[in-house]
Amino acid sequence: MRAIDSDTLRQRCLALVEEHYRDAHVSPTWLARTLYVSRRQLDRAFVEGASVAEILARRRLRQVLVVAALNVPVPMSDIVTSCGYSTYETFRAQCHRYLKRSPRAARAHFTSVLRISPAPTQAA
């Protein structure tokens, strides 16, 4: 079996992330196993720039915020699980880590950036 070069491995990994980020079981280890390489080999392919884990986290985070901005009445906890997070707490931590905002502030920001006015809530 011939060795795969870093650029090809990176591109194949990014394609897998794009295709499977919504699955909570997808992780850097799963990606390496799916690509038939060791986790270390996969990490070496991403030594320049963001790590595999960061790329996966940012892809999920971006999707959550877009869906949340487009669906203001839907609870964030429902959205995060549909976008690949196994827990809301993981999403919240990554929101603070990468965006330096709370989930509520991030949703409000993305809603205004996308120029979407929040749908009116129904009175009970």
PAPAFI-941466 format. One line per 5 residues: for each residue y, z, x of N, C-alpha, C, O. Coordinates in steps of 0.2 Angstrom, whole numbers. Atoms other than C-alpha are relative to their C-alpha. Example, Ala and Ser with C-alpha at 12.3 -4.5 7.8 and 13.67 -1.06 7.14 Angstrom:
2
-6/0/4/-22/39/62/6/0/4/5/3/9  -6/-1/-4/-5/36/68/5/3/-4/11/4/-1;
This chain:
124
-6/0/4/0/0/0/6/0/4/7/4/9  -6/1/-4/17/-5/7/5/5/-2/6/7/-8  -5/-5/1/31/7/9/6/-3/-4/7/-9/-3  -6/3/4/46/5/-3/6/2/4/7/8/6  -6/-1/-3/63/4/4/5/5/-4/4/5/-10;
-5/-5/4/77/17/-1/4/-3/-6/5/0/-11  -4/3/5/88/5/-10/-4/-2/-7/-2/-1/-12  5/2/6/73/-2/-21/-2/7/-4/-2/7/-10  2/-6/3/67/16/-24/6/3/-4/5/5/-10  -6/-3/3/85/22/-29/1/-4/-7/2/-1/-12;
-1/4/6/87/7/-41/-6/1/-6/-4/1/-12  5/-1/5/70/10/-49/0/7/-3/-1/8/-9  -1/-6/3/73/28/-51/6/1/-5/6/4/-10  -5/0/5/90/25/-59/-2/-3/-7/1/-1/-12  2/4/6/82/13/-71/-4/5/-4/-4/5/-11;
4/-5/4/69/27/-76/5/5/-3/3/7/-9  -4/-5/3/83/39/-78/4/-2/-6/4/1/-12  -3/4/6/92/27/-90/-4/0/-6/-2/0/-11  5/1/6/77/24/-100/-3/6/-3/-5/7/-9  3/-6/2/70/42/-101/4/6/0/1/11/-1;
-4/-6/-1/84/54/-99/0/5/-7/1/11/-6  0/-3/7/82/59/-118/-6/5/0/-6/9/-4  6/-4/0/65/67/-114/1/6/4/3/6/10  -1/-6/-4/66/85/-109/-5/1/5/-3/5/10  4/-1/-6/51/84/-98/2/-4/6/-1/-3/11;
-2/4/-5/60/71/-87/3/5/5/8/8/3  -3/-4/-6/64/80/-70/-1/-4/6/-4/-10/6  1/4/-6/66/74/-52/-8/0/2/-10/-5/5  7/0/-1/47/79/-50/-3/-5/-4/-8/-9/-1  3/5/5/42/68/-65/2/-7/3/-2/-11/3;
-3/6/-3/53/54/-58/-4/-2/6/-7/-8/7  4/1/-6/44/55/-41/-7/-2/-2/-10/-7/1  7/1/2/27/56/-49/-1/-7/-3/-5/-11/-2  0/6/4/31/41/-60/1/-6/5/-2/-12/4  -1/5/-5/37/31/-45/-5/0/6/-5/-5/10;
5/0/-5/22/35/-35/2/2/7/0/-1/12  -3/-3/-6/32/44/-21/0/7/0/-1/10/-6  -1/-8/0/34/62/-15/7/1/-2/11/-3/-2  -7/-2/2/48/72/-21/5/-1/6/11/-2/5  -4/0/-6/54/73/-3/3/-7/1/8/-9/3;
-2/7/-1/54/54/-2/5/-2/-5/10/-6/-3  -5/2/5/64/52/-18/6/3/2/11/0/1  -6/-4/-2/76/65/-12/4/-4/6/10/-4/6  -3/4/-5/79/55/4/3/-6/-2/8/-8/1  -3/6/2/83/40/-5/7/1/-3/11/-4/-4;
-6/-2/3/97/49/-13/5/4/5/9/8/2  -3/-5/-5/103/58/3/8/-2/0/12/3/1  -7/2/0/120/48/2/2/0/-7/1/-4/-11  -3/-1/6/129/54/-13/-4/5/-4/-6/10/-2  3/-5/5/123/63/-29/-8/0/1/-11/-5/2;
8/-1/0/105/70/-29/-3/-3/-7/1/-4/-12  4/3/6/92/64/-42/2/5/-6/3/3/-11  -1/-5/5/94/81/-51/7/-1/-3/8/0/-9  -7/0/2/113/79/-52/1/-7/-5/5/-7/-10  -1/7/4/112/60/-58/-3/1/-7/0/-1/-12;
3/-2/6/100/66/-72/4/4/-4/5/3/-10  -5/-4/4/111/80/-77/6/-3/-3/8/-2/-9  -6/3/2/126/70/-78/-1/-5/-5/3/-6/-9  1/5/5/118/56/-88/-1/4/-7/1/1/-12  1/-4/6/112/69/-101/7/3/-2/8/2/-8;
-6/-3/2/129/77/-101/5/-5/-3/8/-3/-8  -4/5/3/138/61/-104/-2/-2/-7/2/-3/-11  2/1/6/127/57/-118/1/5/-5/3/3/-11  -2/-6/4/129/74/-126/7/-1/-3/8/0/-9  -7/0/2/148/72/-126/2/-6/-4/6/-5/-8;
-1/6/4/148/55/-133/-2/1/-7/1/-1/-12  2/-1/7/137/59/-147/3/6/-4/5/5/-10  -4/-5/3/146/75/-150/7/-2/-3/9/0/-8  -7/3/2/163/66/-151/-1/-4/-6/4/-5/-10  1/5/6/156/53/-163/-3/4/-6/-3/1/-12;
3/-4/6/147/67/-174/3/7/0/-1/11/1  -3/-6/0/159/81/-175/-3/5/-4/-4/11/-2  4/-5/4/150/90/-189/-6/3/2/-9/8/0  7/-1/-3/133/90/-180/1/6/5/5/5/10  0/-6/-5/130/107/-171/-2/-3/7/-7/-7/8;
1/2/-7/130/105/-152/-7/1/2/-10/-2/5  7/-2/-2/113/114/-151/-5/-6/-2/-10/-7/1  5/6/2/105/99/-161/1/-6/4/-4/-9/6  -2/6/-5/114/86/-150/-3/1/6/-6/-4/9  2/-1/-7/109/94/-134/-8/-1/1/-10/-4/6;
7/1/0/90/94/-138/-2/-7/-1/-7/-10/2  1/7/1/91/76/-144/2/-4/7/0/-10/7  -3/4/-6/99/71/-127/-4/2/6/-2/1/12  4/-2/-5/85/79/-116/1/7/3/-3/8/8  0/-7/-3/90/97/-113/-5/4/-4/-6/3/-10;
5/-4/3/77/109/-116/3/6/-3/0/9/-8  -3/-6/3/89/123/-120/8/-1/0/10/-5/4  -7/1/0/107/124/-125/3/4/6/9/2/9  -3/-4/-5/110/137/-111/1/-5/7/5/-4/11  0/5/-5/106/123/-98/6/-5/-1/9/-6/4;
-5/5/1/118/111/-106/7/4/1/11/1/5  -7/-4/-1/132/125/-106/1/1/7/7/0/9  -1/-1/-7/129/129/-88/2/-7/4/6/-6/8  -2/6/-3/130/111/-83/7/-3/-2/10/-6/2  -6/2/3/145/108/-94/6/4/5/10/1/7;
-5/-4/-4/154/122/-84/0/-3/7/5/-3/10  1/2/-7/147/116/-67/3/-7/1/7/-7/6  -3/7/-1/152/97/-69/6/-1/-3/10/-5/0  -6/2/4/166/97/-81/5/6/1/11/5/-1  -5/-5/0/174/114/-78/3/2/-6/9/4/-7;
-2/-1/7/175/116/-97/-6/4/-4/-12/3/-2  5/-2/4/166/125/-110/-2/-6/-5/1/-11/-5  2/6/4/156/114/-122/5/-1/-6/6/-7/-7  -4/1/6/168/117/-136/6/-4/3/9/-9/0  -6/4/-3/183/111/-124/-2/-7/2/2/-11/1;
2/6/-2/173/97/-118/-1/-5/-6/1/-11/-5  0/4/6/169/91/-135/7/-2/-3/8/-8/-5  -7/1/2/187/92/-140/3/-5/4/7/-10/2  -2/4/-4/192/83/-125/-2/-7/-1/1/-12/-1  3/7/1/180/68/-127/2/-2/-7/2/-9/-8;
-2/3/7/184/67/-146/7/-3/1/9/-8/-2  -7/3/-1/203/65/-141/0/-6/4/4/-11/3  0/6/-4/199/53/-127/-3/-6/-4/0/-12/-3  3/6/4/188/42/-139/5/-2/-6/3/-6/-10  -5/1/5/203/43/-151/-4/1/-7/-3/-4/-11;
4/-1/6/191/49/-165/3/7/-3/3/12/0  -2/-6/3/198/61/-177/-6/4/-3/-10/0/-6  6/-4/2/186/75/-182/0/-1/-8/4/-1/-12  1/1/7/178/72/-199/2/7/-4/0/12/-1  -2/-6/3/184/84/-212/-7/4/-2/-12/1/-4;
6/-4/2/172/99/-215/0/1/-8/5/2/-10  0/-2/7/166/102/-233/0/7/-1/-3/11/3  -1/-7/1/171/118/-240/-7/2/-4/-9/-1/-8  6/-3/3/156/129/-246/1/3/-7/-3/5/-10;
